[in-house]
Amino acid sequence: MNLAVPYTCGVLSALSGFATIWAIAGVGWVLAHIGILDRSAQEALAKTSFRAGLPCLLFASMYRADLGRIFSFNVLASASAIVLTALIYVVVSRLIWKPNLGHAVIGTFASSYVNANNMGVPITLAVIGDSSWVAPVLLVQVLLLQPLGLSILDAQLVKKSGREVSKLSYLSLPFKNPMTIGVLLGILSNIVKIEYPSALLRTVEILGDFSVPAMLIAFGVSLRIGPIPGRQNAGETWFIATLKTVVMPLVAALLSIFVFKLDSVTTLAVTVMAGLPCAQNVFVFAMRGKESVTMARDAIFITSFACIPVITIFATVLHAVY
């Protein structure tokens, strides 16, 4: 069975998506360099994205997603690749770097949380010809990885504040998170087929669209006011980048071929999605939790460049295999 789209043309077309991302981040860098934006502006952009933009973006994604694709068999391959890669980080980091719980959460996010929305859509559309492959990975991340990790970060923030919180309150943390609420509302609305007024949907979409440039500008500010990428926690950061860029797509490809025995197009889709760079969301999560912000930023920076040749190599190999 032939792959859906010639892989060389697809990867070259996808480069425009990376160019756009770095151009917007560059705007943030310039604005910080000339003194218009500072650390407080960076924090304000991150908070606004977390509380308003990202929940709307995730709601819209789940509301319009193809449910058949979301709950298809290939979601098991994507979920397995995410979980196995995260476990590798947790085990190795525990043996070598012995991070605290909050740091471990950010490290886990950075090594296994892919940029499914603003990079997954253009890349899967270009390489495979169908952007709906983003939905299964997005579902696994926002329903499994995100609520668990953010709940731990929120619990750590509560402990740092010295407040007394009951066990019931800890259990309810995921359902107080605006991003989790957006995802659950989107899926429920999709299943029930709720028809919202067009004006309301347009408002949600505009807020969702705002989150991506806001995150990227905040990221660009951090590149200007923070240390040079790759200098702090260098060993752990480069290990995370290797996990995200090389190990995760390799695991996804092997699972798809030998365990789940998926067809060529599905195998390519699962592998390409696993090879996407670390998501900008992780930077927002780190700022939200006041934990390992520089490491999250550096992982995003490195994987955003490294994933380009790696995705090309995997697409080439899979094209030859099939």
C-alpha positions, 0 to 999 in steps of 0.5 A: 500500500502506498503512502498517501502523499509523497513524503518529500513534498510533504515535509518541505511544505510543512517547513512553512509551519515552522517558519511561521512559529519562529517568526512569531516567537521572533516578534516576542524576542524583538519586543523584549529586546527593545524593552516593550515586553518584560518578565511580567508581560511574559507571565501575563501572556502565559496566564491569559493563554492558560485561563482563556485561550487554550481552553477555547482552543481545546474545546473547538478542537474536540467539538469539531474532531472526527469521533471515529478517528478519535476512538479508532484503534491507532489511539492505542499505539499513540497512547503507548508511545506517550506512556513508554517515553514518559516512563523512560524519562521518569526512570532515568531521571530518578536514577541520575538527576533525582528531580523533585516532583514538580520538576519531574512533571515538567520533564515528563511533559517535555519528553512526551507532550507533542505540539499537536495543535499548531504544528500537528495540523500543518505537518499531518496535512502536508505529509499525510494529506489529512489533519484529522490524525491530530485528534487521537494524540490530542485526546490522549494528551488532554485526557491523560497526561495533562490532567494528571500533570497539572493536578500534581503541579497545582498540588505543589503550588498549594503546598508551597503556599502553606494552605491546608487542603483536604484529600477531596480537594486534591481529587477535584483539582483536574475538574477545576482546571480550565483546560480539562473543562474545555476538553470535556465540554468539547467532547460532550458537545460533539457526542451529543451534537449540540448546535451552538449559536454561530456568534458564540462559536466564533467568539470561542474560535477567536479566543482559541486562535489568540492562545497560539501567538500569545504563547509564542510571543511569551516564548520569544520573550523568554529567549531574550531575557533568559539564559542561552538555551541548552546551558542549564541542566544540559545533560537532562535537557538534551536527554529529554530532547533525544527522547522526544525527537528520536525515541518517541517516534521510534517507539511509535513506529515499532509498536504500529508495525509489530504490535498493532500491525497498522496499515502504512498510512496509519503507521506514518501518521502515528510516527509523524505525530510522535516525532512532533516537537515539544508543545508550547503548552509545556512552557505555559504549564511550567510558568503556571506551576512556577517550575523548571521554566528554563528547561521547558523552554530549552526542550521546546527550542531544541526539539523544534529544530531537531524534529525537522530532519528526524521526521524526514528520516522516518518518513523516508524509511517508512516509505521504503518499508512500505 
